[in-house]
Amino acid sequence: MESKQPSFIDLLLETHIGLERQGPGSPETMKQALGFLGSLKQFEQIADLGCGSGGQTMLLAEYLPGVITGLDMFPDFIARLMEKAKSKGLEGRINGIVGNMEDLPFRKNSFDLIWSEGAIDNIGFEKGLRYWHDFLKNDGYVAVTCPSWITKEHPPIVEQFWSDAGSHIDPVEKNIEIMQNSGYKFIASFILPEECWTDNYFFPRESAIQKLMLKYPQSDNMKKYAEMNRHEVELFLKYKQHYGYVFYIGQAI
Ligand SMILES: C[S@@+](CC[C@H](N)C(=O)[O-])C[C@H]1O[C@@H](n2cnc3c(N)ncnc32)[C@H](O)[C@@H]1O
C-alpha cells in the first residue's frame, strides 16, 4: 500500500505499462489491414506512430521484413518496447524513439508504411494524415485506426466523452473523404470487432486497475480514474452499435 497521491498520468502509465495493448485492436485486424497492402516483401522502412509499449510493433516485426521505428511520447512505453525487442533478439530491426507525432524526427520520403493504432485522433485525423504524407515514399501506405461513427445516430454523451478525452469522432464516410483530400488514394476501411475493445483491452485494463486500487486505497485520484475508465466501458457497451474503431488504409499519391 502506498501513501503518495498518484497523478492521473501516473495512473495511466501504471495501468497500461504491463498491458499487451494500450487501446482496442488485435493480431487478426492487423493481418486484415496488411492484406490490403501491396507486396509486403518490399517494405524496408516502417514507422509505428503512437506505438505505446509496442504490442503491435512487435507483431509488425513478425509480419513484415523491414526495420520498424516505434515512436511514442512516453519514455516508459518506449523503454518497455525495447525490452521486448531485446528479449526476442529484434533490437536490430526495432528502433524505439521518444517523440511527438506532430513533429517527427525523420527525413521526408523515408517510409514504405506508416502504421498507427489508436493514436492519430490525438492530433486529429486530417492533421495527422496531411503531416505524415511527406514522410512516406512515393506510393507508400498509411494504415491507421481511428474512433468513428458507424451509424447516422451520434449520441451526444459519446461525442462529449471523446471531446473530453481531447479527441474527435467523425463518420466513416467523412474520414474517407478526408483521406482522399489529403494526398492519398483510399484503399479500404473496416470496423474493428467488439472483442478488440473488450477481451483485448477493457478486460485486461480493468484487472490492472483493480490491482492499482489495492496499491492506492486512499487516493481520490485513483477512485476518479477507476470511475472514468468504467464510464468509458459502460458507454461502449451501451452505444457500440453507433461507434467503433475503424481501420483506414490509404496509399500516398
Ligand atoms: C490509445 S494508445 C495506443 C497505443 C498502441 N498503438 C496500441 O494500439 O496499443 C495511444 C498512444 O499514442 C501516444 N500519443 C498520443 N499523443 C501522442 C503524440 N502527440 N506524440 C506521440 N505519441 C502520442 C500515447 O502515449 C499512447 O501510447
Ligand as a Chemical Component Dictionary entry (heavy atoms), coordinates in Angstrom:
data_LIG
# 
_chem_comp.id                   LIG 
_chem_comp.type                 NON-POLYMER 
_chem_comp.pdbx_formal_charge   0 
_chem_comp.three_letter_code    LIG 
# 
loop_
_chem_comp_atom.comp_id 
_chem_comp_atom.atom_id 
_chem_comp_atom.alt_atom_id 
_chem_comp_atom.type_symbol 
_chem_comp_atom.charge 
_chem_comp_atom.model_Cartn_x 
_chem_comp_atom.model_Cartn_y 
_chem_comp_atom.model_Cartn_z 
_chem_comp_atom.pdbx_ordinal 
LIG C1  C1  C 0  -4.539 4.518  -27.299 1  
LIG S1  S1  S 1  -2.795 4.431  -27.162 2  
LIG C2  C2  C 0  -2.443 3.236  -28.427 3  
LIG C3  C3  C 0  -1.101 2.584  -28.249 4  
LIG C4  C4  C 0  -0.813 1.445  -29.231 5  
LIG N1  N1  N 0  -0.706 1.928  -30.596 6  
LIG C5  C5  C 0  -1.867 0.357  -29.156 7  
LIG O1  O1  O 0  -2.749 0.330  -30.035 8  
LIG O2  O2  O -1 -1.815 -0.441 -28.213 9  
LIG C6  C6  C 0  -2.274 5.966  -27.913 10 
LIG C7  C7  C 0  -0.776 6.184  -27.830 11 
LIG O3  O3  O 0  -0.462 7.400  -28.520 12 
LIG C8  C8  C 0  0.523  8.082  -27.782 13 
LIG N2  N2  N 0  0.453  9.507  -28.141 14 
LIG C9  C9  C 0  -0.600 10.346 -28.004 15 
LIG N3  N3  N 0  -0.312 11.565 -28.495 16 
LIG C10 C10 C 0  0.971  11.491 -28.954 17 
LIG C11 C11 C 0  1.844  12.432 -29.593 18 
LIG N4  N4  N 0  1.447  13.688 -29.877 19 
LIG N5  N5  N 0  3.071  12.012 -29.953 20 
LIG C12 C12 C 0  3.480  10.744 -29.690 21 
LIG N6  N6  N 0  2.697  9.815  -29.088 22 
LIG C13 C13 C 0  1.454  10.180 -28.732 23 
LIG C14 C14 C 0  0.194  7.796  -26.336 24 
LIG O4  O4  O 0  1.304  7.982  -25.496 25 
LIG C15 C15 C 0  -0.255 6.341  -26.406 26 
LIG O5  O5  O 0  0.808  5.455  -26.195 27 
# 
loop_
_chem_comp_bond.comp_id 
_chem_comp_bond.atom_id_1 
_chem_comp_bond.atom_id_2 
_chem_comp_bond.value_order 
_chem_comp_bond.pdbx_ordinal 
LIG C1  S1  SING 1  
LIG S1  C2  SING 2  
LIG S1  C6  SING 3  
LIG C2  C3  SING 4  
LIG C3  C4  SING 5  
LIG C4  N1  SING 6  
LIG C4  C5  SING 7  
LIG C5  O1  DOUB 8  
LIG C5  O2  SING 9  
LIG C6  C7  SING 10 
LIG C7  O3  SING 11 
LIG C7  C15 SING 12 
LIG O3  C8  SING 13 
LIG C8  N2  SING 14 
LIG C8  C14 SING 15 
LIG N2  C9  SING 16 
LIG N2  C13 SING 17 
LIG C9  N3  DOUB 18 
LIG N3  C10 SING 19 
LIG C10 C11 SING 20 
LIG C10 C13 DOUB 21 
LIG C11 N4  SING 22 
LIG C11 N5  DOUB 23 
LIG N5  C12 SING 24 
LIG C12 N6  DOUB 25 
LIG N6  C13 SING 26 
LIG C14 O4  SING 27 
LIG C14 C15 SING 28 
LIG C15 O5  SING 29 
# 
